[in-house]
């Protein structure tokens, strides 16, 4: 099966690549430990914010998909809605606001 990646997967990969590259660059940079720790904290905060936004977008996409399925399938869509609700609940486990 030939699987194509969507925007969410690409965005997540790009985000993780940038974050990893930033951390490695900071660790190898010739500066004091305090300055490095401050930069890492700043980058981690930015990364957390970006991941939260990505999770929110994924949740909205699930909502839209559920609405489309319900309208297309009518009563049969209710079982699909339950499955999407379960997926949404799994996604909420990664809510970083609680960290």
MDTraj code that builds the backbone (N, CA, C; nanometers):
import mdtraj as md
import numpy as np

residues = "UNK UNK UNK UNK UNK UNK UNK UNK UNK UNK UNK UNK UNK UNK UNK UNK UNK UNK UNK UNK UNK UNK UNK UNK UNK UNK UNK UNK UNK UNK UNK UNK UNK UNK UNK UNK UNK UNK UNK UNK UNK UNK UNK UNK UNK UNK UNK UNK UNK UNK UNK UNK UNK UNK UNK UNK UNK UNK UNK UNK UNK UNK UNK UNK UNK UNK UNK UNK UNK UNK UNK UNK UNK UNK UNK UNK UNK UNK UNK UNK UNK UNK UNK UNK UNK UNK UNK UNK UNK UNK UNK UNK UNK UNK UNK UNK UNK UNK UNK".split()
xyz = np.array([
    [0.0838, -0.1162, 0.0000],
    [0.0000, 0.0000, 0.0000],
    [0.0894, 0.1239, 0.0000],
    [0.0570, 0.2185, -0.0836],
    [0.1332, 0.3415, -0.0956],
    [0.0664, 0.4489, -0.0101],
    [0.1274, 0.4822, 0.1022],
    [0.0687, 0.5773, 0.1966],
    [0.1284, 0.7149, 0.1740],
    [0.0421, 0.8147, 0.1706],
    [0.0877, 0.9528, 0.1558],
    [0.0757, 1.0236, 0.2894],
    [0.1685, 1.1098, 0.3164],
    [0.1661, 1.1864, 0.4400],
    [0.0846, 1.3127, 0.4214],
    [0.0109, 1.3482, 0.5245],
    [-0.0711, 1.4680, 0.5217],
    [0.0048, 1.5861, 0.5788],
    [-0.0648, 1.6987, 0.5835],
    [-0.0035, 1.8206, 0.6341],
    [0.0341, 1.8083, 0.7814],
    [-0.0482, 1.7378, 0.8586],
    [-0.0199, 1.7252, 1.0009],
    [0.1095, 1.6474, 1.0242],
    [0.1275, 1.5364, 0.9513],
    [0.2493, 1.4585, 0.9681],
    [0.3712, 1.5374, 0.9248],
    [0.3576, 1.6080, 0.8114],
    [0.4688, 1.6896, 0.7635],
    [0.5019, 1.7987, 0.8642],
    [0.3993, 1.8661, 0.9149],
    [0.4204, 1.9730, 1.0121],
    [0.4863, 1.9227, 1.1391],
    [0.4407, 1.8081, 1.1871],
    [0.4988, 1.7503, 1.3075],
    [0.6446, 1.7120, 1.2842],
    [0.6738, 1.6515, 1.1702],
    [0.8115, 1.6148, 1.1382],
    [0.9010, 1.7367, 1.1271],
    [0.8501, 1.8388, 1.0617],
    [0.9260, 1.9627, 1.0470],
    [0.9510, 2.0258, 1.1833],
    [0.8484, 2.0297, 1.2653],
    [0.8588, 2.0884, 1.3983],
    [0.9613, 2.0134, 1.4833],
    [0.9544, 1.8822, 1.4808],
    [1.0491, 1.8027, 1.5590],
    [1.1913, 1.8185, 1.5068],
    [1.2071, 1.8262, 1.3763],
    [1.3392, 1.8460, 1.3174],
    [1.3994, 1.9788, 1.3576],
    [1.3196, 2.0831, 1.3526],
    [1.3675, 2.2160, 1.3922],
    [1.4046, 2.2167, 1.5399],
    [1.3195, 2.1557, 1.6219],
    [1.3460, 2.1532, 1.7659],
    [1.4740, 2.0771, 1.7964],
    [1.4898, 1.9612, 1.7359],
    [1.6091, 1.8812, 1.7594],
    [1.7337, 1.9533, 1.7114],
    [1.7262, 2.0133, 1.5937],
    [1.8396, 2.0887, 1.5408],
    [1.8756, 2.2060, 1.6302],
    [1.7750, 2.2727, 1.6834],
    [1.7996, 2.3865, 1.7727],
    [1.8693, 2.3422, 1.9005],
    [1.8206, 2.2349, 1.9596],
    [1.8808, 2.1862, 2.0838],
    [2.0249, 2.1430, 2.0605],
    [2.0494, 2.0708, 1.9539],
    [2.1862, 2.0265, 1.9246],
    [2.2763, 2.1469, 1.8997],
    [2.2251, 2.2449, 1.8245],
    [2.3027, 2.3659, 1.7990],
    [2.3344, 2.4405, 1.9272],
    [2.2370, 2.4470, 2.0167],
    [2.2612, 2.5154, 2.1442],
    [2.3639, 2.4421, 2.2298],
    [2.3574, 2.3117, 2.2293],
    [2.4505, 2.2340, 2.3109],
    [2.5930, 2.2441, 2.2591],
    [2.6087, 2.2640, 2.1306],
    [2.7423, 2.2721, 2.0714],
    [2.7922, 2.4160, 2.0601],
    [2.7096, 2.5120, 2.0948],
    [2.7482, 2.6531, 2.0830],
    [2.8461, 2.6917, 2.1943],
    [2.9446, 2.7760, 2.1608],
    [3.0425, 2.8198, 2.2621],
    [2.9876, 2.9366, 2.3454],
    [2.9119, 2.9040, 2.4475],
    [2.8585, 3.0059, 2.5375],
    [2.8466, 2.9471, 2.6761],
    [2.8096, 3.0297, 2.7717],
    [2.8012, 2.9831, 2.9103],
    [2.6846, 2.8854, 2.9270],
    [2.6931, 2.8055, 3.0311],
    [2.5871, 2.7087, 3.0595],
    [2.4552, 2.7756, 3.0922],
    [2.4604, 2.8877, 3.1634],
    [2.3375, 2.9593, 3.1998],
    [2.2673, 3.0114, 3.0751],
    [2.3423, 3.0656, 2.9814],
    [2.2827, 3.1167, 2.8574],
    [2.2246, 3.0024, 2.7754],
    [2.2939, 2.8902, 2.7740],
    [2.2454, 2.7737, 2.6996],
    [2.1156, 2.7220, 2.7615],
    [2.1115, 2.7127, 2.8931],
    [1.9910, 2.6658, 2.9606],
    [1.8733, 2.7597, 2.9349],
    [1.9008, 2.8890, 2.9345],
    [1.7953, 2.9871, 2.9077],
    [1.7412, 2.9710, 2.7654],
    [1.8303, 2.9488, 2.6703],
    [1.7866, 2.9295, 2.5318],
    [1.7086, 2.8001, 2.5170],
    [1.7517, 2.6952, 2.5830],
    [1.6807, 2.5672, 2.5756],
    [1.5414, 2.5814, 2.6346],
    [1.5309, 2.6529, 2.7468],
    [1.4002, 2.6759, 2.8082],
    [1.3084, 2.7524, 2.7139],
    [1.3633, 2.8542, 2.6507],
    [1.2849, 2.9342, 2.5562],
    [1.2379, 2.8492, 2.4381],
    [1.3283, 2.7694, 2.3830],
    [1.2926, 2.6837, 2.2688],
    [1.1907, 2.5783, 2.3100],
    [1.2049, 2.5244, 2.4307],
    [1.1097, 2.4236, 2.4779],
    [0.9706, 2.4841, 2.4947],
    [0.9648, 2.6068, 2.5424],
    [0.8363, 2.6754, 2.5562],
    [0.7724, 2.6972, 2.4199],
    [0.8537, 2.7399, 2.3234],
    [0.8029, 2.7583, 2.1871],
    [0.7544, 2.6263, 2.1289],
    [0.8298, 2.5199, 2.1516],
    [0.7927, 2.3882, 2.1004],
    [0.6622, 2.3416, 2.1627],
    [0.6460, 2.3620, 2.2929],
    [0.5233, 2.3222, 2.3616],
    [0.4032, 2.3947, 2.3013],
    [0.4204, 2.5228, 2.2766],
    [0.3134, 2.6022, 2.2170],
    [0.2777, 2.5503, 2.0781],
    [0.3782, 2.5198, 1.9998],
    [0.3543, 2.4689, 1.8642],
    [0.2848, 2.3342, 1.8659],
    [0.3252, 2.2475, 1.9569],
    [0.2640, 2.1150, 1.9669],
    [0.1190, 2.1285, 2.0118],
    [0.0917, 2.2192, 2.1062],
    [-0.0458, 2.2413, 2.1493],
    [-0.1324, 2.2874, 2.0324],
    [-0.0787, 2.3767, 1.9518],
    [-0.1532, 2.4258, 1.8356],
    [-0.1798, 2.3123, 1.7368],
    [-0.0802, 2.2276, 1.7156],
    [-0.0961, 2.1145, 1.6245],
    [-0.2023, 2.0178, 1.6762],
    [-0.2045, 1.9933, 1.8068],
    [-0.3038, 1.9044, 1.8666],
    [-0.4434, 1.9642, 1.8533],
    [-0.4547, 2.0957, 1.8742],
    [-0.5842, 2.1620, 1.8588],
    [-0.6342, 2.1511, 1.7150],
    [-0.5445, 2.1687, 1.6189],
    [-0.5825, 2.1569, 1.4779],
    [-0.6279, 2.0152, 1.4456],
    [-0.5587, 1.9165, 1.5015],
    [-0.5982, 1.7772, 1.4780],
    [-0.7365, 1.7507, 1.5362],
    [-0.7639, 1.8059, 1.6538],
    [-0.8964, 1.7906, 1.7146],
    [-1.0055, 1.8535, 1.6296],
    [-0.9778, 1.9718, 1.5744],
    [-1.0750, 2.0381, 1.4876],
    [-1.0979, 1.9565, 1.3605],
    [-0.9906, 1.8979, 1.3081],
    [-1.0050, 1.8135, 1.1891],
    [-1.0920, 1.6928, 1.2185],
    [-1.0771, 1.6358, 1.3378],
    [-1.1616, 1.5227, 1.3769],
    [-1.3074, 1.5648, 1.3856],
    [-1.3324, 1.6832, 1.4400],
    [-1.4696, 1.7340, 1.4491],
    [-1.5310, 1.7478, 1.3100],
    [-1.4552, 1.8051, 1.2187],
    [-1.5052, 1.8244, 1.0826],
    [-1.5303, 1.6909, 1.0142],
    [-1.4388, 1.5961, 1.0339],
    [-1.4554, 1.4641, 0.9733],
    [-1.5800, 1.3953, 1.0284],
    [-1.6012, 1.4071, 1.1594],
    [-1.7186, 1.3448, 1.2208],
    [-1.8468, 1.4052, 1.1649],
    [-1.8488, 1.5362, 1.1492],
    [-1.9679, 1.6024, 1.0948],
    [-1.9944, 1.5583, 0.9516],
    [-1.8911, 1.5451, 0.8716],
    [-1.9073, 1.5021, 0.7324],
    [-1.9565, 1.3577, 0.7255],
    [-1.9017, 1.2729, 0.8120],
    [-1.9425, 1.1315, 0.8129],
    [-2.0885, 1.1202, 0.8545],
    [-2.1270, 1.1940, 0.9575],
    [-2.2659, 1.1882, 1.0040],
    [-2.3628, 1.2345, 0.8959],
    [-2.3272, 1.3406, 0.8270],
    [-2.4190, 1.3904, 0.7245],
    [-2.4243, 1.2963, 0.6042],
    [-2.3140, 1.2306, 0.5728],
    [-2.3105, 1.1409, 0.4574],
    [-2.3784, 1.0074, 0.4863],
    [-2.3650, 0.9580, 0.6076],
    [-2.4152, 0.8244, 0.6390],
    [-2.5421, 0.8235, 0.7227],
    [-2.5795, 0.9360, 0.7737],
    [-2.7012, 0.9400, 0.8553],
    [-2.6868, 0.8587, 0.9814],
    [-2.7770, 0.7660, 1.0040],
    [-2.7760, 0.6865, 1.1267],
    [-2.6525, 0.5997, 1.1389],
    [-2.6001, 0.5501, 1.0272],
    [-2.4801, 0.4674, 1.0322],
    [-2.3601, 0.5469, 1.0819],
    [-2.3671, 0.6772, 1.0661],
    [-2.2579, 0.7634, 1.1095],
    [-2.2422, 0.7709, 1.2595],
    [-2.3441, 0.7305, 1.3343],
    [-2.3347, 0.7371, 1.4801],
    [-2.2248, 0.6469, 1.5336],
    [-2.2109, 0.5295, 1.4757],
    [-2.1033, 0.4407, 1.5223],
    [-1.9676, 0.4995, 1.4864],
    [-1.9594, 0.5636, 1.3707],
    [-1.8349, 0.6292, 1.3318],
    [-1.8062, 0.7452, 1.4262],
    [-1.9110, 0.8148, 1.4669],
    [-1.8961, 0.9280, 1.5592],
    [-1.8389, 0.8794, 1.6924],
    [-1.8893, 0.7646, 1.7389],
    [-1.8359, 0.7104, 1.8637],
    [-1.6883, 0.6773, 1.8506],
    [-1.6503, 0.6205, 1.7368],
    [-1.5095, 0.5878, 1.7150],
    [-1.4250, 0.7151, 1.7115],
    [-1.4758, 0.8180, 1.6454],
    [-1.4024, 0.9443, 1.6407],
    [-1.3953, 1.0084, 1.7790],
    [-1.5000, 0.9916, 1.8588],
    [-1.4965, 1.0425, 1.9960],
    [-1.3889, 0.9720, 2.0783],
    [-1.3745, 0.8425, 2.0562],
    [-1.2686, 0.7678, 2.1251],
    [-1.1321, 0.8186, 2.0823],
    [-1.1142, 0.8433, 1.9528],
    [-0.9876, 0.8977, 1.9038],
    [-0.9606, 1.0343, 1.9644],
    [-1.0639, 1.1174, 1.9733],
    [-1.0493, 1.2506, 2.0320],
    [-1.0076, 1.2389, 2.1782],
    [-1.0660, 1.1431, 2.2508],
    [-1.0309, 1.1235, 2.3914],
    [-0.8838, 1.0827, 2.4035],
    [-0.8383, 0.9984, 2.3123],
    [-0.6971, 0.9593, 2.3116],
    [-0.6086, 1.0803, 2.2850],
    [-0.6520, 1.1654, 2.1940],
    [-0.5766, 1.2850, 2.1598],
    [-0.5696, 1.3801, 2.2790],
    [-0.6774, 1.3870, 2.3577],
    [-0.6799, 1.4755, 2.4736],
    [-0.5821, 1.4316, 2.5818],
    [-0.5390, 1.3068, 2.5791],
    [-0.4383, 1.2616, 2.6750],
    [-0.3088, 1.3399, 2.6577],
    [-0.2864, 1.3911, 2.5380],
    [-0.1636, 1.4641, 2.5081],
    [-0.1793, 1.6140, 2.5275],
    [-0.2858, 1.6547, 2.5937],
    [-0.3087, 1.7957, 2.6213],
    [-0.1958, 1.8451, 2.7109],
    [-0.1146, 1.9342, 2.6597],
    [0.0036, 1.9788, 2.7326],
    [-0.0270, 2.0891, 2.8327],
    [-0.1488, 2.1373, 2.8383],
    [-0.1822, 2.2399, 2.9363],
    [-0.1783, 2.1846, 3.0775],
    [-0.1928, 2.0558, 3.0912],
    [-0.1954, 1.9934, 3.2233],
    [-0.0574, 1.9605, 3.2742],
    [0.0445, 1.9781, 3.1918],
    [0.1821, 1.9429, 3.2308],
    [0.2392, 2.0464, 3.3231],
])
top = md.Topology()
chain = top.add_chain()
for i, resn in enumerate(residues, 1):
    res = top.add_residue(resn, chain, resSeq=i)
    for name in ("N", "CA", "C"):
        top.add_atom(name, md.element.get_by_symbol(name[0]), res)
traj = md.Trajectory(xyz[None], top)
